[in-house]
Amino acid sequence: MQIRPFAYDSGWEGNAKGFRVRASAGKWRYVSAFALALAFVPILAMAQTAAGKVGYVDLKRLIDNAPQMVESRARLQREFAPRDATLKSDEARLADMNKRYARDGAIMSKADADALKRQIDTLDGAIKRTRDSLRNELNTRAAADRDRVWQQINDTVVDYARAHGYDLIVPSPVVYANPRIDITDAVLDQLRHAKPAGAAP
């Protein structure tokens, strides 16, 4: 949830014929402040009467620390590690070839220099394609896992709120939340004891 600041243009005033530049800045500044205060009265009253028990949850902490998300990141890292190692090996080989070309290209025969340059270009293109493919696949898999785990996180927050009689749960970011209404640790604890997202019942 994002709180947007109230925007007030102090250079205009309204009348029956439309808007015009006001004559007195001080007068309308106080009138506007009073009107703004009155506008918040029903909002505050509604919050006090409707939200009998309010909780706060830090969504970033849940995403960063939920065991399901931690396990997902570790699993993807393990799965993609061999391909990442191969890519780094090819990048190191390309760097060596470039150094050789820069160092010896001028003293090599034209045929050898051209052959080495073709090898460099071919390997460079293959590395770029592999890197892009690896990045796209990793991003796609990570996004799918985030969506799956996020649904479990959301359901856990809702279940906890209902079980403990909360009327309203406010998500981050907020301007301020008293630590005593922060349920993030409690939700994390429930997630630690929950089955992985998508697991069979």
CORCORVEN-V839329 format. One record per helix or strand of 3 or more residues. SS is the DSSP state (2 for helix, 1 for strand). FROM is the first residue (numbers start at 1). TO is the last residue. If there is no record, write none. Layout:
SS FROM TO
SS FROM TO
This chain:
1 12 15
1 18 21
2 25 50
1 54 57
2 59 65
2 67 104
2 110 163
1 168 171
2 179 181
2 184 192
